[in-house]
């Protein structure tokens, strides 16, 4: 087996580090939710900020955790037969799926996400769910960022799949 080329290792490292960093947002999420629960049920006085902050933080964790999940093969796969195939067949199937479904979907996600963020940023959009009305465009910036990071990780995964399809073995990771 051959070690991965430097560019693929760098993309994998970016997904690994960004995933670990974004996972730290779970701690403030738990603190904010705990404050809300205590405030709401013990003092009968819900907070004005918890709802907006929790959906934004959770959304960031969910979205920016996707490239990390792709790196660690944690996304849904229908592998009734897949795990029985040789690495050559597995790589061929994966490479075809990346080319035919993943890349077109992520390009659409990037373009649509950028448009969604840009229109929000250009009008200084604010949340209308609570009277606090925090700015929402930084939250929407996560959409094209996620698409970009997923595209990068997809390139790395496609290269690994292509290697397996051509060589009959998965590269050392």
Secondary structure, DSSP 8 states (H G I E B T S, - for coil): --B--HHHHHHHHHHHHHHHHHHTHHHHHHHHHHHHHHHHHTSS---SSHHHHHHHHHHHHHHHTHHHHHHTT-S----TTGGGS-HHHHHHHHHHHIIIIIHHHHHHHHHHHHHHHHHHHHTT-B--SSTT--B-HHHHHHHHHHHHHHHHHHHHHHHHHHHHHHHSS--B-
